[in-house]
Amino acid sequence: MAQLKLNMTTTTLYIKNMVCPRCIMAVKDVFGKLGLDIVNIKLGEVIISNDRENINYEQLKAELEQLGFELLEDSKAKIIEKIKTLIIDMVHYAKDETPKINLSEYISREIGKDYNYLSNMFSDLENITIEKFIILQKIEKVKELLIYGELTLSEIAFQLNYSSTAHISKQFKQVTGFTPSEFRKLKQRNRRTLDNMV
């Protein structure tokens, strides 16, 4: 029996507004009703023995919301999507006349949370840092601009806020395996969709 518990897969869910023992009982009832086996429960946290794939998140969320609780995993996912959207907008859709801004300050201000908190959450959930995600987005933009062939590498570096053409070239080679000039000569120039960077 002990061996079975050691090999058991568990999932930890975080729930907002669990503030008292009655909240614990109410949440316990919801999980029981949905056939989710609780291993441990405390204020704000429930550990269940079910695999993530076997959880109907929409139904669980709806049942919890009826009682005034909120499944925080969805909130974190929304924050992650907001971070990605802000980065994509700044890298791919900012106008040339937009003043160059510090992305970490911008992200923190737009979401209303400390950047270190956001950065740690992003890394934990996406297995990539915000900085690496920004670099991947910038490299995709560089690819796009290289394919269009309308700007010099120096102009691209300036547009994307790189300190020099050497910096953009080094980063481009690290990510793609090609220098920008080698990439321009390729017949098959692979680009990735913006929502598929991780």
C-alpha positions as CSV (number, residue, x, y, z in Angstrom):
1,M,0.0,0.0,0.0
2,A,2.9,2.4,0.9
3,Q,4.5,1.6,-2.5
4,L,1.3,2.5,-4.3
5,K,1.2,6.0,-2.6
6,L,4.9,6.6,-3.6
7,N,4.1,5.9,-7.3
8,M,0.9,7.9,-7.3
9,T,0.7,10.9,-9.6
10,T,-0.5,14.0,-7.9
11,T,-1.7,17.4,-9.1
12,T,-1.6,20.6,-6.9
13,L,-4.3,23.1,-7.6
14,Y,-4.3,26.6,-6.0
15,I,-7.6,28.1,-5.1
16,K,-8.3,31.8,-4.3
17,N,-10.7,32.8,-1.5
18,M,-10.3,29.8,0.7
19,V,-10.0,31.6,4.0
20,C,-11.6,29.4,6.7
21,P,-12.2,25.8,7.7
22,R,-15.7,26.0,6.2
23,C,-14.1,26.9,2.9
24,I,-12.0,23.8,3.1
25,M,-15.2,21.7,3.7
26,A,-17.0,23.4,0.8
27,V,-14.0,22.8,-1.6
28,K,-13.7,19.2,-0.4
29,D,-17.4,18.7,-1.3
30,V,-16.8,20.0,-4.8
31,F,-13.8,17.8,-5.4
32,G,-15.7,14.8,-4.1
33,K,-18.7,15.5,-6.3
34,L,-16.4,15.6,-9.3
35,G,-14.7,12.3,-8.4
36,L,-11.4,14.0,-7.7
37,D,-9.4,12.2,-4.9
38,I,-7.9,14.6,-2.4
39,V,-4.5,13.7,-1.0
40,N,-4.1,16.9,1.1
41,I,-6.1,20.1,1.4
42,K,-5.3,23.3,3.2
43,L,-6.2,27.0,2.8
44,G,-5.6,27.9,-0.8
45,E,-4.2,24.5,-1.9
46,V,-5.6,21.1,-2.8
47,I,-3.4,18.2,-3.8
48,I,-5.3,15.5,-5.7
49,S,-4.2,12.0,-6.9
50,N,-5.7,12.5,-10.4
51,D,-3.5,13.2,-13.5
52,R,-4.0,16.6,-15.0
53,E,-5.5,15.0,-18.2
54,N,-8.3,13.5,-16.1
55,I,-9.5,16.8,-14.7
56,N,-12.4,18.6,-16.2
57,Y,-11.1,22.1,-15.5
58,E,-14.1,23.9,-16.9
59,Q,-16.5,22.0,-14.7
60,L,-14.3,22.3,-11.7
61,K,-13.9,26.1,-12.3
62,A,-17.6,26.5,-12.7
63,E,-18.4,24.6,-9.5
64,L,-15.9,26.5,-7.5
65,E,-17.0,29.9,-8.9
66,Q,-20.6,29.1,-7.7
67,L,-19.2,29.1,-4.2
68,G,-17.1,32.2,-4.6
69,F,-13.8,30.5,-5.2
70,E,-11.4,30.9,-8.1
71,L,-9.1,28.3,-9.6
72,L,-5.8,30.2,-9.8
73,E,-4.2,28.1,-12.5
74,D,-6.5,29.8,-15.0
75,S,-5.5,33.2,-13.7
76,K,-1.8,32.4,-14.1
77,A,-2.4,31.2,-17.6
78,K,-4.2,34.5,-18.4
79,I,-1.2,36.4,-17.0
80,I,1.2,34.3,-19.1
81,E,-0.9,35.0,-22.3
82,K,-0.9,38.7,-21.4
83,I,2.9,38.7,-21.1
84,K,3.2,37.0,-24.5
85,T,0.8,39.3,-26.1
86,L,2.6,42.4,-24.8
87,I,5.9,41.1,-26.1
88,I,4.5,40.1,-29.5
89,D,2.9,43.5,-29.8
90,M,6.0,45.4,-28.9
91,V,8.4,43.4,-31.0
92,H,6.2,42.8,-34.1
93,Y,3.7,45.6,-34.2
94,A,5.2,48.7,-32.6
95,K,5.5,51.6,-34.9
96,D,8.9,52.9,-35.9
97,E,8.2,56.2,-34.1
98,T,7.4,54.4,-30.8
99,P,10.0,55.4,-28.3
100,K,12.3,52.6,-27.2
101,I,11.1,51.3,-23.8
102,N,12.4,48.9,-21.2
103,L,10.3,45.8,-21.8
104,S,10.5,44.6,-18.2
105,E,9.2,47.9,-16.8
106,Y,6.5,47.9,-19.5
107,I,5.4,44.4,-18.8
108,S,5.3,45.1,-15.0
109,R,3.4,48.3,-15.5
110,E,0.8,46.8,-17.9
111,I,0.1,43.8,-15.8
112,G,0.3,45.6,-12.4
113,K,2.7,43.1,-10.8
114,D,6.3,43.0,-9.8
115,Y,8.5,41.9,-12.7
116,N,10.5,39.4,-10.6
117,Y,7.2,37.7,-9.7
118,L,6.1,37.7,-13.3
119,S,9.4,36.4,-14.5
120,N,9.5,33.5,-12.0
121,M,5.9,32.6,-12.9
122,F,6.6,32.7,-16.6
123,S,9.8,30.5,-16.2
124,D,8.0,28.0,-14.0
125,L,5.0,27.6,-16.3
126,E,6.6,27.9,-19.7
127,N,10.1,26.4,-19.0
128,I,11.7,29.4,-20.7
129,T,12.6,32.8,-19.4
130,I,10.8,36.0,-20.5
131,E,14.1,37.2,-21.8
132,K,14.6,34.1,-24.0
133,F,11.0,34.5,-25.2
134,I,11.7,38.1,-26.2
135,I,14.9,37.0,-28.0
136,L,13.0,34.3,-29.9
137,Q,10.4,36.9,-30.9
138,K,13.0,39.4,-32.0
139,I,14.8,36.8,-34.1
140,E,11.5,35.9,-35.9
141,K,11.1,39.6,-36.6
142,V,14.7,39.8,-37.9
143,K,13.9,36.8,-40.2
144,E,10.8,38.6,-41.5
145,L,12.7,41.8,-42.2
146,L,15.6,39.9,-43.8
147,I,13.2,38.1,-46.1
148,Y,11.5,41.4,-47.2
149,G,15.0,42.7,-48.0
150,E,14.0,46.4,-47.6
151,L,16.2,47.2,-44.7
152,T,19.9,46.8,-44.0
153,L,21.0,44.8,-41.0
154,S,22.0,48.1,-39.4
155,E,18.5,49.5,-39.9
156,I,17.0,46.3,-38.5
157,A,19.2,46.4,-35.5
158,F,18.1,50.0,-34.8
159,Q,14.4,49.2,-35.3
160,L,14.6,46.3,-32.9
161,N,16.7,48.2,-30.3
162,Y,19.9,46.2,-30.7
163,S,23.1,48.0,-29.6
164,S,25.0,47.0,-32.8
165,T,24.9,44.9,-35.9
166,A,27.5,42.6,-34.1
167,H,25.0,42.0,-31.3
168,I,22.1,41.2,-33.6
169,S,24.3,38.9,-35.7
170,K,25.6,37.0,-32.7
171,Q,22.1,36.5,-31.3
172,F,20.7,35.5,-34.7
173,K,23.5,32.9,-35.2
174,Q,22.9,31.5,-31.6
175,V,19.2,31.0,-32.3
176,T,19.1,30.0,-35.9
177,G,22.6,28.6,-36.6
178,F,23.1,31.0,-39.5
179,T,24.4,34.5,-39.8
180,P,21.9,37.1,-41.1
181,S,23.7,37.1,-44.5
182,E,23.7,33.3,-44.7
183,F,20.0,33.3,-43.9
184,R,19.3,35.8,-46.7
185,K,20.9,33.4,-49.2
186,L,18.9,30.3,-48.0
187,K,16.2,29.1,-50.4
188,Q,14.2,27.5,-47.6
189,R,13.8,30.1,-44.9
190,N,11.9,28.6,-42.0
191,R,9.8,30.9,-39.9
192,R,7.7,30.0,-36.8
193,T,4.3,31.2,-35.9
194,L,4.4,33.8,-33.1
195,D,2.3,31.8,-30.7
196,N,4.6,28.8,-31.1
197,M,7.8,30.1,-29.6
198,V,8.2,27.8,-26.6
